[in-house]
């Protein structure tokens, strides 16, 4: 500590100030949207809301949660996220574990073929035709199966299995009579919670935010995920049903529409914000170990 020079202190101060400014830039939009969602729409439009809510109201949330399509979209998104993430984890573990084993014949060739698909894919139209021929159009499977596995995440998990779990431990278990499935379920997976937590977060957030595949493959509004309805609200401004046009003045409808927009952003992001604290303790360790590609 005695060797700390004035230049070091200056550098540390610059780093801290820069991180503080960056944190404010990142956090302020989220704080503003949360505050605006519970503030009077008139105050928000007049620019009187900055950090604290003004004239508390829940009109945006009330209008939003009374809408049948929003609730349907929420249920669909929860279904797609839960089922899709379960399939993702199962497929990723099933591919990463054998590729991490030194005694798996042909793992180099299989890895090369998998990596090849990261750079060259069939494209959107061939993928659409394949989904159509498989009979998955306008079904929940179209939201789960096409992105069932990510090569990039397989490589990360394979690296974790190779570097985070001693191979000698697996050899000792095999000598004691354990099968490969037993080794995977009783030794490898219990020791891999950090990387599983990271994969769970990555895959679930991806499913939760997915809207482009739904826009292509789904035509029935009862199967739409929440993100497609939010897109209509935030981008296209289609809130006629939600506002009940004709029951109120146009001015009030415009104010309610403003409140609904902010409430929709909070409602859509709330599950992910609630999920992260439970996975945070695993997140740093999992990312650091899995980040080094072997």
C-alpha positions in Angstrom: 0.0 0.0 0.0 3.0 2.3 0.7 4.1 2.0 -2.9 0.9 3.6 -4.2 1.8 6.6 -6.2 -0.2 9.7 -7.1 -0.5 8.4 -10.7 -2.1 5.1 -9.3 -4.5 7.1 -7.2 -5.5 9.2 -10.2 -5.9 6.2 -12.3 -8.1 4.5 -9.7 -10.2 7.7 -9.4 -10.7 7.9 -13.2 -11.8 4.2 -13.2 -14.2 4.6 -10.4 -15.7 7.8 -11.9 -16.0 6.1 -15.3 -17.7 3.0 -13.8 -20.1 5.3 -11.8 -21.1 7.2 -15.0 -21.5 4.0 -16.9 -23.7 2.5 -14.2 -25.9 5.6 -14.2 -26.2 5.5 -17.9 -27.2 1.8 -17.8 -29.5 1.9 -14.8 -31.3 5.3 -15.3 -33.5 4.2 -18.3 -34.8 1.2 -16.2 -35.4 3.4 -13.2 -37.2 6.0 -15.3 -39.4 3.4 -16.9 -40.3 1.9 -13.5 -41.1 5.4 -12.1 -43.0 6.5 -15.2 -45.1 3.3 -15.0 -46.5 4.3 -11.6 -46.7 8.0 -12.2 -49.5 10.1 -13.5 -49.4 10.0 -17.4 -50.0 13.8 -17.4 -46.9 14.4 -15.3 -44.8 12.0 -17.5 -45.9 13.8 -20.7 -45.1 17.2 -19.1 -41.6 16.0 -18.3 -42.0 16.4 -14.6 -40.9 12.8 -13.8 -37.2 12.1 -13.4 -36.3 9.9 -10.4 -39.4 9.8 -8.2 -43.0 8.9 -9.1 -45.4 11.8 -9.2 -49.2 11.4 -8.5 -49.0 7.6 -8.0 -51.4 5.6 -10.2 -51.7 2.0 -11.4 -53.8 2.7 -14.5 -51.2 1.3 -16.9 -51.0 -2.0 -15.0 -54.7 -2.2 -14.6 -55.4 -1.7 -18.3 -52.6 -4.1 -19.2 -53.7 -7.0 -16.9 -57.3 -6.7 -17.9 -56.4 -7.5 -21.5 -57.0 -11.1 -22.3 -54.3 -11.3 -25.0 -51.6 -10.0 -22.7 -52.5 -12.8 -20.2 -52.5 -15.3 -23.0 -49.2 -14.1 -24.3 -47.7 -14.3 -20.8 -48.9 -17.9 -20.4 -47.5 -18.8 -23.8 -44.2 -17.2 -23.1 -43.9 -19.0 -19.7 -44.6 -22.3 -21.5 -42.1 -21.6 -24.3 -39.4 -20.5 -21.9 -39.8 -23.4 -19.5 -40.1 -26.1 -22.1 -37.5 -24.6 -24.4 -34.9 -24.1 -21.7 -35.4 -27.7 -20.4 -34.8 -29.0 -24.0 -31.9 -26.7 -24.4 -30.2 -27.9 -21.3 -30.8 -31.5 -22.0 -29.4 -31.2 -25.5 -26.4 -29.1 -24.6 -25.4 -31.5 -21.7 -25.9 -34.5 -23.9 -23.6 -33.1 -26.6 -21.0 -31.4 -24.3 -20.4 -34.4 -22.0 -19.2 -36.9 -24.6 -17.2 -34.2 -26.4 -15.4 -33.5 -23.1 -14.3 -37.2 -22.7 -10.8 -38.0 -23.9 -11.8 -41.6 -24.7 -14.7 -40.5 -27.0 -13.6 -41.6 -30.5 -14.1 -39.0 -33.2 -14.8 -36.1 -30.9 -12.4 -33.9 -32.9 -14.3 -34.5 -36.2 -17.7 -34.1 -34.6 -16.6 -30.8 -33.0 -15.3 -29.6 -36.3 -18.6 -30.4 -38.0 -20.5 -28.6 -35.2 -18.3 -25.5 -35.4 -18.8 -25.4 -39.2 -22.5 -24.7 -38.6 -21.6 -21.6 -36.6 -20.2 -20.0 -39.7 -22.4 -21.5 -42.5 -26.1 -22.1 -42.0 -29.0 -22.9 -44.3 -30.5 -19.4 -44.0 -34.0 -18.3 -43.1 -36.0 -19.6 -46.1 -34.6 -23.2 -46.1 -35.2 -23.2 -42.4 -38.8 -22.1 -42.8 -39.4 -24.8 -45.5 -37.9 -27.4 -43.2 -40.2 -26.3 -40.3 -43.2 -26.4 -42.7 -42.4 -29.9 -44.0 -42.0 -31.1 -40.4 -45.5 -29.9 -39.7 -44.5 -27.6 -37.0 -45.9 -24.4 -38.4 -48.3 -22.6 -36.1 -47.4 -24.9 -33.2 -45.5 -24.5 -30.0 -42.8 -26.8 -31.3 -41.8 -24.2 -33.8 -40.8 -22.0 -30.8 -38.8 -24.8 -29.1 -37.2 -27.3 -31.6 -35.4 -25.0 -34.2 -33.2 -23.4 -31.5 -33.0 -26.5 -29.3 -29.2 -26.4 -29.1 -26.5 -23.8 -29.5 -23.0 -24.9 -30.7 -21.5 -21.9 -28.9 -23.0 -23.0 -25.5 -21.9 -26.6 -26.2 -18.3 -25.5 -26.5 -18.6 -23.4 -23.3 -20.1 -26.3 -21.4 -17.6 -28.9 -22.9 -14.7 -26.6 -21.7 -16.2 -26.5 -18.2 -16.5 -30.3 -18.1 -12.9 -30.6 -19.3 -11.3 -28.0 -17.0 -13.6 -27.9 -14.0 -14.0 -31.7 -13.3 -10.9 -33.8 -12.9 -10.9 -36.6 -15.5 -9.2 -38.9 -12.9 -12.4 -38.7 -10.8 -14.5 -40.0 -13.7 -11.9 -42.8 -14.3 -12.1 -43.8 -10.6 -15.9 -43.9 -10.8 -15.7 -46.1 -13.9 -13.3 -48.5 -12.1 -15.8 -48.7 -9.3 -18.4 -49.9 -11.9 -20.2 -46.7 -12.7 -21.7 -46.4 -16.2 -21.3 -43.3 -18.3 -24.9 -42.2 -17.4 -24.2 -42.7 -13.7 -21.0 -40.7 -13.9 -22.9 -37.9 -15.7 -25.8 -37.8 -13.3 -24.1 -38.4 -10.0 -20.6 -36.8 -10.5 -20.5 -34.4 -13.4 -23.8 -32.6 -13.1 -23.7 -32.0 -9.3 -20.3 -30.4 -9.7 -21.4 -28.3 -12.7 -24.0 -26.1 -11.1 -22.2 -22.8 -12.0 -22.2 -23.5 -15.7 -25.7 -25.0 -15.6 -26.9 -21.8 -13.9 -25.2 -19.7 -16.6 -26.8 -21.8 -19.4 -30.2 -21.6 -17.7 -30.0 -17.9 -17.6 -28.7 -17.5 -21.2 -31.3 -19.9 -22.7 -34.2 -18.7 -20.6 -33.6 -15.0 -21.4 -33.3 -15.9 -25.1 -36.6 -17.7 -25.1 -38.2 -14.9 -23.0 -37.2 -12.2 -25.5 -37.8 -14.3 -28.7 -40.3 -12.7 -31.0 -38.8 -13.0 -34.6 -39.4 -16.8 -34.8 -42.9 -16.4 -33.5 -43.5 -13.7 -36.1 -42.4 -16.1 -38.9 -43.9 -19.4 -37.7 -47.1 -18.5 -35.8 -50.3 -17.2 -37.3 -52.8 -18.0 -34.5 -52.9 -15.1 -32.0 -53.8 -17.5 -29.2 -50.3 -19.0 -29.6 -48.5 -15.6 -29.7 -45.8 -15.0 -27.0 -45.9 -11.9 -24.9 -43.2 -10.2 -27.0 -45.4 -10.1 -30.1 -48.2 -8.3 -28.2 -45.7 -5.9 -26.7 -44.3 -5.2 -30.1 -47.8 -4.2 -31.2 -48.2 -2.0 -28.1 -44.8 -0.3 -28.2 -43.9 -0.2 -31.9 -47.2 -0.3 -33.8 -49.3 1.5 -31.1 -52.2 -1.0 -31.5 -54.0 -0.5 -28.1 -57.5 0.0 -29.3 -59.0 -2.9 -27.5 -57.1 -2.3 -24.4 -58.1 1.3 -24.2 -61.8 0.7 -25.0 -62.0 3.5 -27.6 -65.4 5.1 -27.6 -65.8 4.9 -23.9 -63.6 7.8 -23.1 -62.2 11.0 -24.6 -59.3 10.7 -27.1 -57.1 12.8 -24.8 -57.6 10.4 -21.9 -57.0 7.4 -24.2 -53.6 8.9 -25.2 -52.7 9.4 -21.6 -53.6 5.8 -20.8 -51.7 4.6 -23.8 -48.6 6.3 -22.4 -49.0 4.6 -19.0 -49.6 1.2 -20.7 -46.3 1.4 -22.6 -44.2 1.9 -19.5 -46.2 -0.8 -17.6 -45.7 -3.2 -20.5 -41.9 -2.9 -20.3 -41.9 -3.6 -16.6 -44.3 -6.5 -16.8 -42.2 -8.0 -19.6 -38.9 -7.7 -17.8 -40.0 -8.5 -14.3 -39.5 -12.3 -14.5 -36.0 -12.0 -15.8 -35.1 -9.4 -13.2 -36.4 -11.7 -10.5 -34.5 -14.7 -11.9 -31.1 -13.1 -12.0 -30.5 -12.7 -8.2 -31.0 -16.5 -7.7 -28.4 -17.3 -10.3 -25.9 -14.5 -9.7 -23.8 -16.4 -7.2 -23.0 -19.0 -9.9 -22.8 -16.6 -12.8 -19.3 -15.2 -12.4 -17.6 -18.5 -11.7 -19.5 -20.2 -14.6 -18.7 -17.6 -17.1 -15.0 -17.4 -16.1 -14.4 -21.1 -16.3 -16.4 -21.6 -19.5 -15.0 -18.6 -21.2 -11.7 -20.3 -22.1 -12.2 -22.4 -25.2 -10.2 -25.6 -25.5 
